[in-house]
Amino acid sequence: MRALSKILSTLCLVVPCLASAEPRPEHMVYLRSIDPNIQQDIRYATAHNFTGHPLDGYEAPECLLSVDAAKALARVQTALHAQGYGLKVFDCYRPARAVADMGNFAKVPGDPTKAEFYPRVDKQDFWRLGYVARVSGHSKGSTVDLTLTGPKAPSAAIWSPSITQVDCTAPYGQRWQDGALDMGTGFDCFDEPAHTDSAAINATAKANRQRLTSAMEKEGFVGYSKEWWHFSYTGNPALNQVMDFPITPMELSSSHQLIIVTTQNWTDIQGSAQRYERHGKTFEKVGAPFAVVVGKSGLAWGKGLTVVDPLAGPIKREGDGKAPAGIFKLGTAFGYTNTTDTRLPYQPLTPTIECVDDSQSKRYNQLVDGATVAKDWNSSERMRRDDDMYRNGIFIEHNTPAVAGAGSCIFFHIWRGPASGTLGCTAMDPEDIARLLGWLDPRQMPLLVQLPAAEYARLRDSWGLPER
């Protein structure tokens, strides 16, 4: 029995012994709902972190904090803004399952991002050196990782796995540009120069660290000696419970209209759509389900409000004939007439309206008027067609803001027929799209949820979606 108890105790250090993922507690809020001016670059929702993959539980790149911590951080932002500075957060609430994911990373072979984040440290030593905790304060909702922005900071670079890794302790102009001021090292840099009081950094970085620390301390945040970016709010010490609810899109929790599209599998071109309206905490069906068709090659994970896990299915790419899977905002309605019956913003399609699908263009994935905009693209789709496909349509905000090559010009539109797949859009009968146009209300924050049936079943509880 003693041996079994020891084994169970060890397992609980690696995978927290929690019965199941709980719903988001009422005291936990989205930082954007308190202060949308604080920039966010939630690294653990992406592969650009020391593990090289999105962490378990980060299903959206969102900062959540206890309401008191969020309000205190907003006061820090206000004070810094008056001095010409601001905040950018890298991590906030961290589900316990993500902490366990970090622990598992140390046990498996491979160091995909070692050259950037820990070039002189063995990942087996993360805990001994104090860079990773077995039980993280982030999971209690009042700890935040952040940096200082200002007018002299360069624009943030766009990360991709193909970018050459640069040591996080390299000079400011050489290492990864995160859109912040020089703080001496990059974020999540597991090395001595990242220690708060390190003497190995230049005077500018020391001054920036001091400015950030001073502003945070005035509002009740306490720093951590091993990481200049790490602060915990001390204003509500009673909130010390470890939590494990997943981080889901803010928009999903506040949406009152959903269009849910499911297909039988990743490659099926035919699907079923259903409208829903929120009543209190639940969604109820509106009308009957209706048939749709998706991409001629099926579905693939798109770039919307959720995190794309490259191991969980195909990834949407430009020209692949796949419609995007995930959760997406809905944008401008469009059509051949000057006006139409909708509360959505409406774009009449003149002969010069185009949708740019050249990924090298600054207008990539945008509807533009080719007669009034300087042309920097070699490929686009003319929106005023000789058929009825775009007589009524709605722009689906996949890949917005656009990342080159991730896919463009995705719409709801009229189908050629119930057996004809699209180039990547979701199409339907004219009566059904007219019904959508009349029903959708931007004040209700409508969203499209589009998934293969098995993925919908897998994610329904954690995303808070209704039964189909």
MIMI-470333 format. One record per residue (C-alpha): x, y, z. Coordinates in Angstrom, 1 decimal. Layout:
# residues N
- xx,yy,zz
- X,Y,Z
...
# end
This chain:
# residues 468
- xx,yy,zz
- 0.0,0.0,0.0
- 2.9,2.4,0.8
- 4.3,1.8,-2.7
- 0.9,2.4,-4.3
- 0.4,5.6,-2.3
- 3.9,6.9,-3.4
- 3.0,6.2,-7.0
- -0.3,8.1,-6.7
- 1.4,11.0,-5.0
- 4.0,11.2,-7.8
- 1.2,11.1,-10.5
- -0.6,14.0,-8.8
- 2.6,16.1,-9.1
- 2.6,15.5,-12.8
- -1.1,15.4,-13.6
- -3.2,17.2,-10.9
- -5.7,14.9,-9.3
- -8.9,16.8,-10.3
- -12.2,15.0,-10.8
- -13.0,16.9,-14.0
- -12.8,20.3,-15.6
- -15.1,22.7,-13.9
- -17.0,25.6,-15.5
- -15.5,29.1,-15.4
- -16.1,30.5,-11.9
- -18.0,33.8,-11.7
- -15.0,35.6,-10.2
- -12.9,34.8,-13.3
- -13.3,37.4,-16.1
- -11.8,38.0,-19.5
- -9.3,40.8,-19.3
- -10.6,42.3,-22.6
- -14.0,42.8,-20.8
- -12.2,45.0,-18.2
- -9.6,46.7,-20.3
- -9.5,46.0,-24.1
- -6.5,48.4,-24.5
- -4.1,45.9,-22.8
- -2.4,44.0,-25.6
- -2.4,40.2,-25.6
- 0.0,37.7,-27.0
- -1.0,34.5,-25.2
- 2.0,32.3,-26.0
- 0.8,29.0,-24.5
- -2.2,29.1,-26.9
- 0.4,28.8,-29.7
- 3.5,26.8,-30.5
- 5.7,29.8,-29.9
- 6.7,28.8,-26.3
- 9.3,26.7,-24.6
- 7.4,23.4,-25.2
- 6.9,24.0,-29.0
- 3.2,23.2,-28.9
- -0.1,24.8,-27.6
- -0.7,23.7,-24.0
- -3.6,21.5,-23.0
- -6.6,23.7,-21.9
- -5.7,26.7,-24.1
- -8.5,26.5,-26.5
- -8.4,30.3,-27.2
- -5.7,32.9,-27.0
- -7.4,34.8,-24.1
- -6.3,36.3,-20.8
- -8.5,35.5,-17.8
- -7.9,36.7,-14.3
- -9.8,37.1,-11.1
- -11.9,40.2,-11.3
- -9.9,42.0,-8.6
- -6.6,41.2,-10.4
- -8.0,42.3,-13.7
- -9.2,45.6,-12.3
- -5.9,46.2,-10.6
- -4.1,45.5,-13.9
- -6.4,48.0,-15.7
- -5.3,50.6,-13.2
- -1.6,49.8,-14.0
- -2.4,50.3,-17.7
- -4.0,53.6,-17.0
- -1.0,54.9,-15.0
- 1.5,53.7,-17.6
- -0.6,55.1,-20.5
- -0.4,58.6,-18.9
- 3.4,58.2,-19.1
- 3.4,57.0,-22.8
- 3.7,53.3,-22.0
- 1.4,50.3,-21.8
- 1.1,46.6,-21.1
- 1.2,43.4,-23.2
- 0.3,40.1,-21.4
- 1.8,36.8,-22.4
- 0.0,34.5,-19.9
- -2.7,34.9,-17.2
- -4.9,32.1,-15.8
- -3.3,28.7,-16.7
- -5.5,25.6,-16.4
- -4.0,22.9,-14.1
- -3.9,20.5,-17.1
- -1.6,22.9,-18.9
- 0.8,22.8,-15.9
- 0.7,19.0,-16.2
- 1.4,19.4,-19.9
- 4.6,21.3,-19.1
- 5.6,18.5,-16.7
- 5.0,15.9,-19.4
- 7.2,17.9,-21.8
- 10.2,17.5,-19.6
- 9.8,13.7,-19.7
- 9.5,13.2,-23.5
- 12.4,13.3,-26.0
- 12.9,16.4,-28.0
- 13.7,20.1,-27.6
- 11.9,21.9,-30.5
- 12.5,25.5,-29.2
- 15.6,25.0,-27.0
- 17.7,27.4,-29.2
- 15.4,30.3,-28.4
- 14.1,29.7,-24.8
- 16.7,27.6,-22.9
- 19.9,27.1,-25.0
- 22.1,26.7,-21.8
- 19.7,24.7,-19.6
- 18.6,21.1,-19.6
- 14.8,20.8,-19.5
- 15.1,18.3,-16.7
- 16.3,21.1,-14.5
- 13.4,23.5,-15.1
- 11.9,22.8,-11.6
- 15.2,22.8,-9.7
- 16.1,26.1,-11.2
- 12.7,27.7,-10.5
- 11.6,28.3,-14.0
- 8.6,26.0,-14.0
- 6.3,25.2,-11.0
- 4.6,21.9,-10.3
- 1.6,23.8,-8.9
- 1.5,27.2,-10.6
- 0.1,30.4,-9.1
- -1.3,31.0,-12.6
- -3.8,28.3,-12.0
- -5.2,30.3,-9.0
- -6.2,33.2,-11.3
- -4.2,36.2,-10.0
- -0.8,35.7,-11.6
- 0.2,37.3,-14.9
- 3.2,37.3,-17.3
- 3.6,40.6,-19.1
- 5.9,43.2,-20.6
- 6.1,46.9,-21.2
- 5.2,48.6,-24.5
- 6.1,52.1,-25.6
- 6.4,54.4,-28.5
- 10.0,53.3,-29.3
- 9.1,49.6,-29.5
- 9.2,48.1,-33.0
- 6.1,46.3,-34.4
- 5.6,42.8,-33.3
- 7.0,40.2,-35.7
- 4.7,37.4,-37.1
- 5.9,34.0,-35.9
- 5.9,30.8,-37.8
- 7.6,27.5,-37.1
- 10.0,28.0,-40.1
- 11.6,31.2,-38.5
- 15.2,30.7,-37.4
- 15.4,30.6,-33.6
- 17.5,33.2,-31.9
- 18.8,33.0,-28.3
- 16.4,34.9,-26.0
- 19.4,36.6,-24.4
- 20.8,38.0,-27.7
- 20.9,41.7,-28.1
- 17.5,43.5,-28.4
- 17.7,44.0,-32.2
- 18.6,40.4,-32.9
- 16.3,38.3,-30.7
- 12.5,37.8,-31.3
- 10.6,41.1,-31.6
- 7.5,40.8,-29.5
- 6.4,44.4,-30.0
- 7.7,45.5,-26.5
- 10.5,47.6,-25.2
- 13.9,46.1,-24.3
- 13.6,44.2,-21.1
- 16.9,42.5,-21.3
- 15.7,39.1,-22.6
- 12.7,37.7,-24.3
- 9.7,36.2,-22.5
- 10.1,32.7,-21.0
- 13.9,33.0,-21.2
- 15.2,30.3,-18.9
- 18.6,31.9,-18.1
- 20.2,34.1,-15.5
- 19.8,37.4,-17.5
- 16.0,36.9,-17.1
- 16.4,37.1,-13.3
- 14.7,40.3,-12.1
- 17.8,41.9,-10.6
- 20.3,40.5,-13.1
- 23.5,42.7,-13.6
- 24.0,41.2,-17.1
- 21.6,43.5,-18.9
- 22.1,47.0,-20.2
- 20.9,50.2,-18.5
- 17.9,50.7,-20.8
- 16.6,47.2,-19.9
- 17.1,47.8,-16.2
- 15.2,51.1,-16.4
- 12.3,49.4,-18.3
- 12.2,46.6,-15.7
- 12.1,49.1,-12.9
- 9.3,51.1,-14.6
- 7.2,48.0,-15.0
- 7.9,46.7,-11.5
- 7.2,50.0,-9.9
- 3.8,50.4,-11.7
- 2.8,46.8,-10.8
- 3.8,47.1,-7.1
- 1.7,50.3,-6.7
- -1.4,48.3,-7.5
- -0.6,45.3,-5.3
- 1.4,43.0,-7.6
- 4.5,41.2,-6.4
- 7.3,40.1,-8.8
- 9.3,36.9,-8.9
- 13.1,36.9,-8.7
- 13.7,34.4,-11.5
- 11.4,36.0,-14.1
- 11.2,39.7,-14.8
- 7.8,39.2,-16.5
- 6.0,37.3,-13.7
- 3.7,39.1,-11.2
- 1.1,37.9,-8.7
- -1.7,40.0,-7.3
- -1.9,40.1,-3.5
- -5.1,42.0,-3.0
- -7.3,39.0,-2.5
- -5.3,36.3,-0.7
- -8.5,34.2,-0.2
- -8.5,33.2,-3.8
- -6.0,30.3,-3.7
- -7.8,27.4,-5.2
- -6.2,25.7,-8.2
- -8.6,25.7,-11.2
- -8.7,23.6,-14.3
- -11.5,25.0,-16.5
- -10.4,25.4,-20.2
- -9.8,28.8,-21.8
- -12.5,29.3,-24.4
- -13.3,32.3,-26.7
- -14.7,35.3,-24.9
- -17.1,35.7,-27.9
- -18.6,32.3,-27.4
- -19.5,33.1,-23.8
- -21.3,36.3,-24.8
- -22.8,35.2,-28.1
- -26.6,35.1,-28.3
- -26.9,33.6,-31.9
- -25.1,30.5,-33.2
- -25.1,28.9,-36.6
- -23.8,25.3,-36.1
- -22.7,23.4,-39.1
- -21.6,19.7,-38.9
- -20.4,17.2,-41.4
- -20.1,13.4,-41.0
- -16.3,13.6,-41.2
- -13.3,15.7,-42.4
- -13.8,14.8,-46.1
- -17.5,14.9,-46.5
- -18.8,17.8,-48.5
- -22.4,17.7,-47.3
- -23.5,19.0,-43.9
- -26.4,20.1,-41.7
- -26.9,23.6,-40.3
- -29.0,24.7,-37.3
- -29.7,28.1,-35.9
- -29.6,28.7,-32.1
- -30.5,31.6,-29.7
- -29.3,32.0,-26.2
- -31.9,32.0,-23.4
- -30.2,32.6,-20.1
- -27.3,30.1,-19.9
- -28.6,27.7,-22.6
- -29.1,27.8,-26.3
- -32.4,26.8,-27.9
- -33.0,25.7,-31.5
- -34.5,28.2,-33.9
- -36.4,26.7,-36.9
- -35.6,23.4,-38.6
- -32.1,22.2,-39.6
- -31.2,22.9,-43.2
- -28.7,21.3,-45.7
- -25.4,22.9,-46.7
- -22.4,22.0,-48.7
- -18.8,22.8,-47.7
- -15.4,22.6,-49.5
- -15.0,20.1,-52.3
- -12.2,18.6,-50.2
- -14.2,18.7,-46.9
- -13.1,20.6,-43.8
- -9.8,21.6,-42.2
- -9.0,23.6,-39.0
- -9.2,27.3,-39.8
- -7.9,30.4,-38.2
- -10.8,31.7,-36.1
- -11.4,32.2,-32.4
- -10.0,28.9,-31.3
- -6.5,27.4,-31.2
- -5.5,25.1,-34.0
- -3.9,21.8,-32.9
- -1.9,20.5,-35.9
- -2.2,16.9,-34.5
- -6.0,17.0,-34.3
- -6.8,17.1,-38.0
- -5.9,18.9,-41.3
- -5.0,22.6,-41.4
- -6.7,25.0,-43.7
- -4.4,26.4,-46.5
- -4.9,28.7,-49.4
- -6.3,26.8,-52.4
- -6.8,23.5,-50.7
- -10.6,23.3,-51.4
- -11.4,22.9,-47.7
- -13.8,24.9,-45.7
- -12.5,26.1,-42.3
- -13.4,24.3,-39.1
- -13.6,26.1,-35.8
- -15.5,29.1,-34.4
- -15.7,32.2,-36.5
- -17.2,35.7,-36.4
- -19.5,36.8,-39.2
- -18.7,40.0,-41.1
- -20.2,42.0,-44.0
- -23.2,40.7,-45.9
- -23.1,41.3,-49.7
- -25.2,40.9,-52.7
- -26.2,42.1,-56.2
- -28.9,44.5,-55.1
- -28.2,48.0,-53.6
- -30.0,47.0,-50.3
- -31.3,43.8,-48.7
- -33.3,42.7,-45.7
- -30.5,42.4,-43.1
- -29.2,44.1,-40.0
- -25.6,43.1,-40.9
- -23.4,45.7,-42.6
- -24.1,45.3,-46.3
- -21.8,45.7,-49.4
- -23.5,46.0,-52.8
- -21.4,44.1,-55.3
- -20.4,46.4,-58.2
- -18.4,45.0,-61.1
- -15.2,46.3,-59.6
- -15.5,44.6,-56.1
- -12.9,41.9,-55.7
- -11.8,39.6,-52.9
- -8.0,39.4,-52.8
- -6.6,35.8,-52.6
- -2.9,36.8,-53.3
- -1.2,36.1,-50.0
- 1.6,38.5,-50.7
- -0.8,41.4,-51.0
- -1.5,43.8,-48.1
- -5.2,43.4,-49.0
- -5.1,39.6,-48.7
- -8.4,38.2,-47.6
- -10.2,41.5,-48.0
- -13.1,42.7,-50.1
- -11.9,45.8,-52.0
- -13.0,48.1,-54.8
- -10.4,47.6,-57.5
- -11.4,50.9,-59.0
- -10.4,52.9,-56.0
- -7.7,50.9,-54.3
- -4.0,50.8,-55.5
- -3.5,47.3,-56.8
- -0.7,45.2,-55.2
- -2.2,41.8,-56.0
- -1.9,39.3,-58.9
- -4.9,37.1,-57.9
- -8.4,37.9,-56.8
- -12.0,36.8,-57.2
- -14.5,39.1,-59.0
- -17.5,39.2,-56.7
- -20.1,40.3,-59.3
- -20.6,37.0,-61.1
- -22.7,35.8,-64.1
- -24.5,33.3,-61.9
- -26.4,33.6,-58.6
- -23.9,32.2,-56.2
- -23.1,35.6,-54.7
- -26.5,37.2,-55.2
- -26.7,36.9,-51.4
- -23.7,36.1,-49.1
- -22.0,36.8,-45.8
- -18.2,37.1,-45.2
- -17.0,34.5,-42.7
- -14.1,36.0,-40.7
- -11.7,33.1,-41.2
- -8.0,34.2,-41.1
- -8.8,37.7,-39.9
- -6.4,39.4,-39.4
- -4.8,37.6,-42.3
- -1.8,35.3,-42.1
- -0.2,34.6,-45.5
- -1.2,31.3,-47.0
- -3.8,30.4,-44.3
- -6.8,30.8,-46.6
- -8.9,33.6,-47.9
- -12.3,34.7,-49.1
- -14.5,32.4,-47.2
- -18.3,33.1,-47.4
- -21.8,31.8,-46.8
- -23.3,31.9,-50.3
- -25.9,30.2,-52.6
- -25.0,26.7,-53.7
- -24.8,25.3,-57.2
- -26.7,22.3,-55.8
- -26.9,20.0,-52.8
- -24.2,17.7,-54.2
- -21.6,20.3,-55.4
- -18.8,21.2,-53.0
- -17.3,24.7,-53.0
- -13.8,26.0,-53.2
- -13.8,26.5,-49.4
- -17.0,28.3,-48.5
- -20.3,27.0,-47.0
- -23.2,27.2,-49.4
- -26.9,26.6,-49.2
- -30.3,27.0,-50.8
- -31.3,30.7,-51.6
- -34.2,30.6,-49.2
- -32.0,29.4,-46.3
- -29.4,32.2,-46.8
- -32.2,34.8,-47.1
- -33.5,33.5,-43.8
- -30.1,33.8,-42.2
- -29.7,37.4,-43.5
- -33.0,38.4,-41.9
- -32.3,36.6,-38.6
- -28.7,37.6,-37.9
- -28.2,40.6,-35.6
- -24.7,41.9,-35.0
- -25.8,43.2,-31.5
- -26.3,39.5,-30.6
- -22.6,38.7,-31.5
- -23.5,35.9,-33.9
- -20.9,33.1,-34.5
- -20.4,30.2,-36.9
- -19.4,26.9,-35.3
- -18.3,24.5,-38.0
- -16.9,21.0,-37.3
- -17.0,17.4,-38.2
- -19.5,15.6,-36.0
- -16.9,13.7,-34.0
- -15.0,16.9,-33.2
- -18.2,18.6,-32.2
- -19.0,15.8,-29.8
- -15.5,15.9,-28.4
- -15.4,19.6,-27.8
- -19.1,20.3,-27.0
- -18.7,20.3,-23.2
- -15.5,22.2,-22.9
- -16.7,24.8,-25.4
- -20.2,25.1,-23.8
- -22.0,24.2,-27.0
- -25.6,23.0,-27.3
- -26.6,19.4,-28.2
- -27.2,18.8,-31.9
# end
